[in-house]
Amino acid sequence: MKPFRTFLLVLCILTASPLVHAQQSTEPTNAAEAAAKKAAAEKQIADKYAALVASLPPEEQAWEAVLQKQLGGFYLPIHMREKIQGKSNAWDFVRDDPKLPRILLIGDSVSRGYTQAVRDALKGKANVHRAPANCGPTASGIKNLDVWLGDGRWDLIHFNFGIHDRATPVADYIARMEELVTRINARTERLLWASTTPIPDDAAKKQSAASIVERNQAAAALMQKLGIPTDDLFAAITPRLATLQNPNDVHFNAEGYVFLGTEVAKAIEQALARK
């Protein structure tokens, strides 16, 4: 058989193969088909998540309903995927042990990153909750604080606002911080402010390292005036940025979040021990 005829025969056999057809059929042929496949996959996750939530006890269903309203278009899909996969995350429902103090963490994605490490460090010592959101800037805090505080009183609230306020005028930032402190204080026995962790200079993102230093200094002065203790995460992490912070990023690697979570847990234990 001539080489060309042999090639055609092999091609025909391969083309007729069910396996080849199955592989080809899974690949989108255009943008519309790709979008449809993505939508179908997202619907499948949403359906599984809805079924899972429907099987939960009422108080856990209520918590998931709050998350659905608060997490937004970026974090909610992540939470849904992790939930149906059985993975623990920062927004797990926390069933309180009545013998242990109730702790609430309020903060942005950095706070989210160290939440699990705080829980690990305080296991058997405290019930560690976190606000049902990436808390963002102080303006978001003013709007959503009542939802984040939930029901009942807290033995201690550990809070931070800063990275998302890097472009907020300092005077506005401090005015909002003072309002937040007043409102939070009405719901807790102890309040602990965490200084904002460092960020790199990045002109493209309109951010500067100096903006965080400036806001930390202003917030520290306010906390001193109001008698609020400080968990100085900025000072703790700064000497370790080269190994613990992601390159050119405000976020940290896994080791960095364990370090921060351990520092937060220490500060919480010390604050609880104070009379």
Secondary structure, 3 states (H helix, E strand, C coil): CCHHHHHHHHHHHHHHCHHHHHHHHCCCCCHHHHHHHHHHHHHHHHHHHHHHHHCCCHHHHHHHHHHHHHCHHHHHHHHHHHHHCCCCCCCCCCCCCCCCCEEEEECCHHHHHHHHHHHHHCCCCCEEEECCCCCCCHHHHHHHHHHHHCCCCECEEEECCCHHHCCCCHHHHHHHHHHHHHHHHCCECCEEEECCCCCCCEHHHCECHHHHHHHHHHHHHHHHHHCCCEECHHHHHHHHHHHHECCCCCCECHHHHHHHHHHHHHHHHHHHHCC
